[in-house]
């Protein structure tokens, strides 16, 4: 199983390249802003190593053998993967204060899910990794996990100043989805790690694009942008009131 050199290079770069907005003179600020890139890069790198180096591969195989013995199955992951996305809008209705307004938050969600979907699908059909059951060869990375962690990371970034527990709950739900993908033998542990890392990286990219969105698009006061997320597709709807 071979990975394109560009994928390995991107994963390595994720660990080394800090966000463009980091202030080098402020080490504490730099560390906080660089953390998501280091974490995502580490997760993606582990996912690659799990399919390229035998010691890491043995870990995945050992876990899958245990899941095969337990023979547990659940479809909860098909629904829980969207829970963090619902919470991004629902938490505000319950009194939590989001970092960005509805328009900006919707842009971040739509862009993040679009980038995540495009990246995950590009990897799935360019990297030939069989699923644990051998049912298909599009195991890397885990799409369900990527969907869940996209919402969880946005949830954390939007509400961490209001209550860090909101983001922690989102990450817990996303981690649960990843665990269920392994339990169901739909993915290897490395696939789940790569899915989570890819999602975090795509969310960070969306936040970097937000200032450009504000500058280029002069949205009228009656404008609404709504992400449309389905099991097989993702898109964005827009309505304007003049």
FITIGU-362101 format. One record per residue (C-alpha): residue number from 1; residue in three letters; chain; x, y, z. Coordinates in nm, 3 decimals. Example, Ala and Ser with C-alpha at 12.3 -4.5 7.8 and 13.67 -1.06 7.14 Angstrom:
! residues 2
1 | Ala | A | 1.230 | -0.450 | 0.780 .
2 | Ser | A | 1.367 | -0.106 | 0.714 .
This chain:
! residues 242
1 | Unk | A | 0.000 | 0.000 | 0.000 .
2 | Unk | A | 0.170 | 0.318 | -0.117 .
3 | Unk | A | 0.082 | 0.677 | -0.038 .
4 | Unk | A | 0.154 | 0.955 | -0.287 .
5 | Unk | A | 0.460 | 1.155 | -0.184 .
6 | Unk | A | 0.251 | 1.474 | -0.177 .
7 | Unk | A | 0.028 | 1.336 | 0.100 .
8 | Unk | A | 0.326 | 1.253 | 0.319 .
9 | Unk | A | 0.472 | 1.597 | 0.250 .
10 | Unk | A | 0.145 | 1.768 | 0.348 .
11 | Unk | A | 0.121 | 1.572 | 0.670 .
12 | Unk | A | 0.479 | 1.663 | 0.759 .
13 | Unk | A | 0.419 | 2.027 | 0.676 .
14 | Unk | A | 0.116 | 2.034 | 0.904 .
15 | Unk | A | 0.342 | 1.958 | 1.197 .
16 | Unk | A | 0.594 | 2.226 | 1.105 .
17 | Unk | A | 0.403 | 2.520 | 0.961 .
18 | Unk | A | 0.234 | 2.754 | 1.212 .
19 | Unk | A | -0.081 | 2.949 | 1.127 .
20 | Unk | A | -0.021 | 3.268 | 0.931 .
21 | Unk | A | -0.176 | 3.486 | 1.203 .
22 | Unk | A | 0.051 | 3.366 | 1.487 .
23 | Unk | A | 0.251 | 3.638 | 1.662 .
24 | Unk | A | 0.612 | 3.525 | 1.685 .
25 | Unk | A | 0.696 | 3.768 | 1.964 .
26 | Unk | A | 0.430 | 3.619 | 2.190 .
27 | Unk | A | 0.526 | 3.258 | 2.263 .
28 | Unk | A | 0.209 | 3.180 | 2.456 .
29 | Unk | A | -0.012 | 3.310 | 2.175 .
30 | Unk | A | 0.200 | 3.131 | 1.917 .
31 | Unk | A | 0.167 | 2.802 | 2.103 .
32 | Unk | A | -0.212 | 2.829 | 2.125 .
33 | Unk | A | -0.249 | 2.909 | 1.756 .
34 | Unk | A | 0.000 | 2.646 | 1.643 .
35 | Unk | A | -0.156 | 2.369 | 1.856 .
36 | Unk | A | -0.436 | 2.272 | 1.611 .
37 | Unk | A | -0.184 | 2.239 | 1.328 .
38 | Unk | A | 0.050 | 2.026 | 1.536 .
39 | Unk | A | -0.236 | 1.805 | 1.656 .
40 | Unk | A | -0.389 | 1.762 | 1.310 .
41 | Unk | A | -0.051 | 1.696 | 1.153 .
42 | Unk | A | 0.030 | 1.436 | 1.417 .
43 | Unk | A | -0.304 | 1.258 | 1.365 .
44 | Unk | A | -0.264 | 1.251 | 0.987 .
45 | Unk | A | 0.095 | 1.133 | 1.019 .
46 | Unk | A | -0.011 | 0.850 | 1.250 .
47 | Unk | A | -0.279 | 0.750 | 1.001 .
48 | Unk | A | -0.019 | 0.727 | 0.726 .
49 | Unk | A | 0.228 | 0.537 | 0.943 .
50 | Unk | A | -0.045 | 0.290 | 1.041 .
51 | Unk | A | -0.065 | 0.183 | 0.678 .
52 | Unk | A | 0.302 | 0.204 | 0.586 .
53 | Unk | A | 0.506 | 0.076 | 0.881 .
54 | Unk | A | 0.459 | -0.276 | 1.017 .
55 | Unk | A | 0.475 | -0.191 | 1.394 .
56 | Unk | A | 0.190 | 0.057 | 1.358 .
57 | Unk | A | 0.002 | -0.179 | 1.131 .
58 | Unk | A | 0.017 | -0.448 | 1.397 .
59 | Unk | A | -0.160 | -0.214 | 1.639 .
60 | Unk | A | -0.447 | -0.168 | 1.395 .
61 | Unk | A | -0.469 | -0.539 | 1.324 .
62 | Unk | A | -0.466 | -0.626 | 1.694 .
63 | Unk | A | -0.753 | -0.385 | 1.765 .
64 | Unk | A | -0.953 | -0.513 | 1.468 .
65 | Unk | A | -0.905 | -0.875 | 1.577 .
66 | Unk | A | -1.048 | -0.784 | 1.916 .
67 | Unk | A | -1.347 | -0.611 | 1.754 .
68 | Unk | A | -1.402 | -0.918 | 1.539 .
69 | Unk | A | -1.419 | -1.134 | 1.850 .
70 | Unk | A | -1.662 | -0.899 | 2.025 .
71 | Unk | A | -1.883 | -0.881 | 1.714 .
72 | Unk | A | -2.059 | -0.559 | 1.818 .
73 | Unk | A | -2.258 | -0.347 | 1.574 .
74 | Unk | A | -2.432 | -0.011 | 1.598 .
75 | Unk | A | -2.568 | 0.248 | 1.358 .
76 | Unk | A | -2.555 | 0.531 | 1.613 .
77 | Unk | A | -2.246 | 0.673 | 1.442 .
78 | Unk | A | -2.454 | 0.747 | 1.130 .
79 | Unk | A | -2.650 | 1.002 | 1.334 .
80 | Unk | A | -2.413 | 1.121 | 1.606 .
81 | Unk | A | -2.167 | 1.245 | 1.344 .
82 | Unk | A | -2.400 | 1.543 | 1.285 .
83 | Unk | A | -2.458 | 1.624 | 1.655 .
84 | Unk | A | -2.168 | 1.874 | 1.681 .
85 | Unk | A | -2.298 | 2.061 | 1.375 .
86 | Unk | A | -2.643 | 2.091 | 1.533 .
87 | Unk | A | -2.482 | 2.213 | 1.857 .
88 | Unk | A | -2.299 | 2.494 | 1.674 .
89 | Unk | A | -2.637 | 2.661 | 1.625 .
90 | Unk | A | -2.825 | 2.504 | 1.914 .
91 | Unk | A | -2.587 | 2.614 | 2.189 .
92 | Unk | A | -2.659 | 2.980 | 2.118 .
93 | Unk | A | -3.032 | 2.917 | 2.150 .
94 | Unk | A | -2.961 | 2.779 | 2.497 .
95 | Unk | A | -2.784 | 3.097 | 2.605 .
96 | Unk | A | -2.418 | 3.036 | 2.513 .
97 | Unk | A | -2.245 | 3.320 | 2.328 .
98 | Unk | A | -2.071 | 3.226 | 2.004 .
99 | Unk | A | -1.752 | 3.395 | 1.891 .
100 | Unk | A | -1.894 | 3.491 | 1.549 .
101 | Unk | A | -2.233 | 3.605 | 1.427 .
102 | Unk | A | -2.472 | 3.379 | 1.240 .
103 | Unk | A | -2.352 | 3.478 | 0.892 .
104 | Unk | A | -1.982 | 3.429 | 0.967 .
105 | Unk | A | -2.049 | 3.106 | 1.155 .
106 | Unk | A | -2.246 | 2.971 | 0.863 .
107 | Unk | A | -1.965 | 3.058 | 0.622 .
108 | Unk | A | -1.718 | 2.876 | 0.847 .
109 | Unk | A | -1.943 | 2.569 | 0.867 .
110 | Unk | A | -2.015 | 2.557 | 0.494 .
111 | Unk | A | -1.649 | 2.608 | 0.399 .
112 | Unk | A | -1.519 | 2.362 | 0.658 .
113 | Unk | A | -1.756 | 2.083 | 0.558 .
114 | Unk | A | -1.693 | 2.146 | 0.190 .
115 | Unk | A | -1.314 | 2.133 | 0.232 .
116 | Unk | A | -1.338 | 1.826 | 0.454 .
117 | Unk | A | -1.565 | 1.642 | 0.209 .
118 | Unk | A | -1.346 | 1.721 | -0.091 .
119 | Unk | A | -1.025 | 1.624 | 0.089 .
120 | Unk | A | -1.163 | 1.303 | 0.239 .
121 | Unk | A | -1.313 | 1.184 | -0.090 .
122 | Unk | A | -0.997 | 1.272 | -0.283 .
123 | Unk | A | -0.794 | 1.058 | -0.044 .
124 | Unk | A | -1.046 | 0.774 | -0.031 .
125 | Unk | A | -1.033 | 0.720 | -0.405 .
126 | Unk | A | -0.663 | 0.788 | -0.459 .
127 | Unk | A | -0.523 | 0.580 | -0.171 .
128 | Unk | A | -0.604 | 0.210 | -0.207 .
129 | Unk | A | -0.671 | 0.098 | 0.151 .
130 | Unk | A | -0.911 | -0.193 | 0.211 .
131 | Unk | A | -1.160 | -0.176 | 0.497 .
132 | Unk | A | -1.112 | -0.425 | 0.783 .
133 | Unk | A | -1.387 | -0.646 | 0.640 .
134 | Unk | A | -1.247 | -0.620 | 0.288 .
135 | Unk | A | -1.582 | -0.489 | 0.162 .
136 | Unk | A | -1.427 | -0.191 | -0.018 .
137 | Unk | A | -1.094 | -0.021 | -0.084 .
138 | Unk | A | -1.179 | 0.331 | 0.033 .
139 | Unk | A | -1.106 | 0.301 | 0.403 .
140 | Unk | A | -0.860 | 0.591 | 0.438 .
141 | Unk | A | -0.956 | 0.827 | 0.596 .
142 | Unk | A | -1.279 | 0.784 | 0.794 .
143 | Unk | A | -1.550 | 1.010 | 0.653 .
144 | Unk | A | -1.782 | 0.974 | 0.952 .
145 | Unk | A | -1.502 | 1.071 | 1.188 .
146 | Unk | A | -1.404 | 1.366 | 0.970 .
147 | Unk | A | -1.764 | 1.490 | 0.965 .
148 | Unk | A | -1.794 | 1.465 | 1.342 .
149 | Unk | A | -1.461 | 1.635 | 1.415 .
150 | Unk | A | -1.535 | 1.916 | 1.170 .
151 | Unk | A | -1.837 | 2.011 | 1.378 .
152 | Unk | A | -1.660 | 1.947 | 1.707 .
153 | Unk | A | -1.364 | 2.172 | 1.626 .
154 | Unk | A | -1.590 | 2.456 | 1.510 .
155 | Unk | A | -1.798 | 2.408 | 1.825 .
156 | Unk | A | -1.486 | 2.438 | 2.039 .
157 | Unk | A | -1.356 | 2.746 | 1.861 .
158 | Unk | A | -1.691 | 2.924 | 1.870 .
159 | Unk | A | -1.783 | 2.859 | 2.235 .
160 | Unk | A | -1.453 | 2.812 | 2.420 .
161 | Unk | A | -1.480 | 3.163 | 2.568 .
162 | Unk | A | -1.837 | 3.098 | 2.680 .
163 | Unk | A | -1.770 | 2.751 | 2.820 .
164 | Unk | A | -1.490 | 2.511 | 2.726 .
165 | Unk | A | -1.716 | 2.222 | 2.826 .
166 | Unk | A | -1.929 | 2.279 | 2.516 .
167 | Unk | A | -1.631 | 2.207 | 2.293 .
168 | Unk | A | -1.519 | 1.918 | 2.511 .
169 | Unk | A | -1.865 | 1.761 | 2.473 .
170 | Unk | A | -1.833 | 1.800 | 2.096 .
171 | Unk | A | -1.492 | 1.633 | 2.091 .
172 | Unk | A | -1.629 | 1.352 | 2.310 .
173 | Unk | A | -1.912 | 1.291 | 2.063 .
174 | Unk | A | -1.668 | 1.296 | 1.770 .
175 | Unk | A | -1.434 | 1.055 | 1.948 .
176 | Unk | A | -1.734 | 0.831 | 2.011 .
177 | Unk | A | -1.812 | 0.829 | 1.639 .
178 | Unk | A | -1.452 | 0.734 | 1.562 .
179 | Unk | A | -1.465 | 0.455 | 1.820 .
180 | Unk | A | -1.786 | 0.320 | 1.672 .
181 | Unk | A | -1.632 | 0.312 | 1.324 .
182 | Unk | A | -1.360 | 0.086 | 1.464 .
183 | Unk | A | -1.608 | -0.121 | 1.666 .
184 | Unk | A | -1.821 | -0.172 | 1.355 .
185 | Unk | A | -1.505 | -0.274 | 1.166 .
186 | Unk | A | -1.571 | -0.006 | 0.905 .
187 | Unk | A | -1.230 | 0.154 | 0.959 .
188 | Unk | A | -0.887 | 0.097 | 1.104 .
189 | Unk | A | -0.767 | 0.311 | 1.394 .
190 | Unk | A | -0.530 | 0.489 | 1.155 .
191 | Unk | A | -0.824 | 0.584 | 0.931 .
192 | Unk | A | -1.005 | 0.739 | 1.226 .
193 | Unk | A | -0.696 | 0.937 | 1.334 .
194 | Unk | A | -0.644 | 1.068 | 0.981 .
195 | Unk | A | -1.011 | 1.163 | 0.952 .
196 | Unk | A | -0.994 | 1.365 | 1.272 .
197 | Unk | A | -0.671 | 1.536 | 1.169 .
198 | Unk | A | -0.804 | 1.623 | 0.825 .
199 | Unk | A | -1.118 | 1.777 | 0.975 .
200 | Unk | A | -0.926 | 1.997 | 1.220 .
201 | Unk | A | -0.696 | 2.119 | 0.943 .
202 | Unk | A | -0.989 | 2.205 | 0.714 .
203 | Unk | A | -1.163 | 2.398 | 0.991 .
204 | Unk | A | -0.849 | 2.600 | 1.057 .
205 | Unk | A | -0.826 | 2.679 | 0.685 .
206 | Unk | A | -1.185 | 2.804 | 0.691 .
207 | Unk | A | -1.112 | 3.043 | 0.977 .
208 | Unk | A | -0.816 | 3.179 | 0.781 .
209 | Unk | A | -1.050 | 3.240 | 0.485 .
210 | Unk | A | -1.308 | 3.429 | 0.694 .
211 | Unk | A | -1.141 | 3.774 | 0.663 .
212 | Unk | A | -1.133 | 3.730 | 0.285 .
213 | Unk | A | -1.502 | 3.640 | 0.287 .
214 | Unk | A | -1.581 | 3.955 | 0.483 .
215 | Unk | A | -1.375 | 4.169 | 0.248 .
216 | Unk | A | -1.487 | 4.030 | -0.086 .
217 | Unk | A | -1.853 | 3.958 | -0.015 .
218 | Unk | A | -2.058 | 4.256 | 0.092 .
219 | Unk | A | -2.353 | 4.068 | 0.231 .
220 | Unk | A | -2.682 | 4.259 | 0.256 .
221 | Unk | A | -2.854 | 4.261 | 0.594 .
222 | Unk | A | -3.120 | 4.023 | 0.467 .
223 | Unk | A | -2.878 | 3.759 | 0.345 .
224 | Unk | A | -2.877 | 3.404 | 0.476 .
225 | Unk | A | -2.629 | 3.132 | 0.386 .
226 | Unk | A | -2.726 | 2.783 | 0.496 .
227 | Unk | A | -2.513 | 2.467 | 0.466 .
228 | Unk | A | -2.686 | 2.158 | 0.331 .
229 | Unk | A | -2.533 | 1.836 | 0.460 .
230 | Unk | A | -2.648 | 1.490 | 0.359 .
231 | Unk | A | -2.512 | 1.138 | 0.378 .
232 | Unk | A | -2.386 | 1.151 | 0.018 .
233 | Unk | A | -2.356 | 1.521 | -0.057 .
234 | Unk | A | -2.282 | 1.861 | 0.085 .
235 | Unk | A | -2.371 | 2.203 | -0.046 .
236 | Unk | A | -2.469 | 2.557 | 0.041 .
237 | Unk | A | -2.794 | 2.747 | -0.008 .
238 | Unk | A | -2.829 | 3.126 | -0.014 .
239 | Unk | A | -3.126 | 3.360 | 0.011 .
240 | Unk | A | -3.131 | 3.742 | -0.009 .
241 | Unk | A | -3.396 | 3.992 | 0.089 .
242 | Unk | A | -3.349 | 4.330 | -0.081 .
